[in-house]
Amino acid sequence: MTKSKIALLSLLSIFIYSAGVLLDKQSNYFFHYTNIHITFQSFSMLVIFYVGAIGGVRASSNNTAKILLPAFAALTAIATYSTNALDLFISKSFLTPTFHIIMFTVFFISSGALFGALFKKTNLITLVTGTALLIAFFTYLFLSFTLAMVLLSLAAITIFIIHNKKTYLAQITISLALLFSISSSSFTPISTQNKFDDKILAQLSTNKHELVITEWRNNQWNYVDGKLQHSTLDMHMYYEPMVIPAYLMQSDTPQHILILGNENNRISKTLRETGYEGKILHAPFDHKLLNYFTQTEQKHSLDSTYSHSIDHLLSNAEKTFDLIYIDLQDPYNESYSKYYTLEFYAIIHKLLNDDGAFVTQSLSPFYTPTLPLIIDKTIQEVGFNNKALHNSIPTIGEWSWIYASKISRDSIEHQYKNIEIPSSTIWLNESALELISHFGKSQFIIDSIPVNRQSNHIIVKHYQEGRKNLSF
């Protein structure tokens, strides 16, 4: 095949793939990874892989080109890593599809070059290996780390065969950079994308959680372990009722605030936006998630992160707090249920000053109506006086919180009625304060509501029963 034909074939395949990506961008990612898109990608990537293989065959007989092969493979890693890292921040611009085009073009052409240099053929073996890569890519049969290992092995074998041993160490070092970068990045496989209607912007797996962030109409939607947590569309309707009343109800401005959980860091942000200038100690359940959400944020000088686990803090805390916010996962198993038990709230009681208070999320009074009542009763058993709040949030439905304090119930009501809402709020005002404090008639006999203890974890059973017939 002549150079002009190779160039023409390359341009044609890139054009076809570009058309698929840009067409997908015009549809606002609503039909992300349609059959047309997959067809465009498959055809163009296979052609690009074939072109790379032709280059690899020719490079195997050219000393200069042979030296460039591993570097080209490393360039693949850089393109892959850069695109995934930048995607979240430039997703609203033309650069996103452009970077995708560059990334996948470089990835498949360098993969083809490695195969071509290794086998010195561009016939059936090229078609088979290219198709195998496509299957792995689209069905995610291989994790990115495994795929990186395959490429590293090919690069190492290729270098060993076609290079003299003097350059082996240097070239394998470059290939190790390929392994590190590709295994650190994350492709969005179709098997994952098909679970969501909207385009996936980012994914993060930790040893505790799986985070997926999608985008629709310039708003982000955060899913943790497959369950929608929040959306930037109405996140303020969750955090303003949870954070602001509790903060403003304190007779004296809190000097020390503790936050448990809340890996998206919205509680701290809301407090600072309200004008709070005191100290905040943040103890996340998942430190990697918190680091992800705060990596681009400017940290307040009085904010600090507890380096150990929440359990470690509860056992070793040497000071008390004026106000505590608890925003942890729903109690769908005993690992999370323990943060809703009598024993847990007894520790919270000890961590608070004499007139201290805390707020906890208490789930949905609509989907799981007994759970807020169980949490409320469990907290009261410790000796707190409570005030329940709730709000209807479009993206996640009805949600509730419980404010608990060591002061009398009458004092709590007096403080609540005298809250002065700052102008910085997006949704919360005096009318909203009235709205979120009324629940209507209860359907349950309060005396029949159990207390959640470490010995029974009764809240897990109620949670599972409440969600049994619902799909999330």
PyMOL commands that set and color helices and strands:
alter all, ss='L'
color gray80, all
select helices_A, chain A and resi 3-26+35-59+63-90+95-119+124-139+144-162+165-184+190-193+236-248+266-274+287-294+310-316+334-340+342-351+370-382+409-417+430-436+446-448+458-467
alter helices_A, ss='H'
color red, helices_A
select strands_A, chain A and resi 199-205+210-216+219-224+227-231+256-261+279-283+303-305+321-327+352-361+385-393+397-405
alter strands_A, ss='S'
color yellow, strands_A
deselect
rebuild
show_as cartoon
